[in-house]
Amino acid sequence: SMFDSMPGVVALVTQRAAASAEDRIDASRAVRLCLQSRGPLLPLCHGPVSRFAECCDDAAQPNFPTFSCHGRRMNVSPAPVSQPAANALGFDAWARWFWPALIITLGADQLTKFAVHRLIDQGSPLPQWIGWAYNTGVAWSMFDSMPGVVALATLVLIPVLALVWWRSFRRVGRFENLAFGLILGGAVGNAIDRIAARAGAFPGVRDFIHVDLGFWPFAPWPMFNLADAGITVGFAVLLLRSFVTPNARPMAAG
């Protein structure tokens, strides 16, 4: 399908975005620590991030952070917090952006593919921007003669993307979690089509969005689906976020 995740694109975008994400996490480490501890420093968490970046360098233990402020070190003994409570805090921070994006993208992709196929079978009139095509390759039908290799590569790429998100982006911010929800939702949607195609359900990934504006490069644009759109928008968000100055407060650890 039109915008499937290709290894080169994935490596380029995630490498740049990951570097920016690490900068945002490192610059805001004090904020994350006091959010985790919920101790005496908690009221300070609402101030500018740069205020803490100058004071915090490391933590001796998760519940007893040690800060270095203007050359003087001081130990802070925050109120103890249970591990389940800390995990719940972190889960709420990223899950409310990642999971809705993934579920909506995956659900909308599968429902629209099913609905359009049903309408075509019934001979119902469709708008000009709706078509139907099966793609056994990746973008621009590349490798369409090797559907088995493409399906295997897709199944390998999905856990790689999930690992990159979990380790480098999950605690960064809402836009990063939203972006990876879109990307992984779209990747899983097309992977379902590829697995079903290997099982003989249909020839390949189901594409149905047809764009033809009468001028290059949209004359016509290769057919695609909502999974492709989710993948494309997700990578676009990551690319744009990679140029953002690292001054946003990170997600709480979880």
Protein Blocks (a to p, Z undefined) as FASTA:
>chain_A
ZZlccfklmmmmmmmmmmmmmmmmmmmmmmmmmmmnopmklmmmmmcfklmmmmpmbdfb
fklccddeehiacddddddddfklmmmmmmmmmmmmmmmmmmmmmmmmmmmmmmmmmmmm
nopacdfkbccdddfbdehhiaklmmmlmmmmmmmmmmmmmmmmmmmmmmmpmmlmmmmm
mmmmmmmmmmmmmmmmmnopambdcdfbdcdehiafkbccddddfklmmmmmmmmmmmmm
mmpccfbccdddZZ
